[in-house]
Amino acid sequence: MQIGKNAVVTLNYRLSDTEGKVLEESEQSVSYLHGGYDGIFPGVEVALEGKEKGYECKVRLEPEDAFGEYDPTLMRVEPRNLFPDNVAVGMQFEGQADDDGDDEFTLYTVTEITDDTIIVDGNHPLADRTLDFHCTVLDVRSATTEELTHGHVHGEGGHHH
């Protein structure tokens, strides 16, 4: 079966920087619903369109095609008393991206701790970086009606309710 809209694609992947340093690698296969469901980088979807099981590729992803450009407005200095006593660098907290009262939340990572303040960063750790996405297609199948209705893969390698 060829990869196309509404196919479930199972693959192994490796994400590296442009120098070849591996940043992330799948320990188990991952599956996503192909065809614009935001389950994988759009550039990877384009590269895999029409391919079959066994296909291998490397896709160079510029920052805007991966985790975005670095946004300095997502750095925040917060009062220390807003955080638990056991707060540590690297911990993550969900919070509103801005104070305009909308319901959008951002995942913030603690980057620095002082006696009075906590500095958090809402940028993805790989923001502003060009990345190479290497993958091997392990399987391709038609999505179930339930997967199409929910917009994501169910079962092994995918989402579980």
Secondary structure, 3 states (H helix, E strand, C coil): CCCCCCEEEEEEEEEEECCCCEEEECCCCEEEECCCCCCCCHHHHHHHCCCCCCCEEEEEECHHHCCCCCCHHHEEEEEHHHCCCCCCCCCEEEEECCCCCCCCEEEEEEEEECCCEEEEECCCCCCCCCEEEEEEEEEEEECCHHHHHHCCCECCCCECC
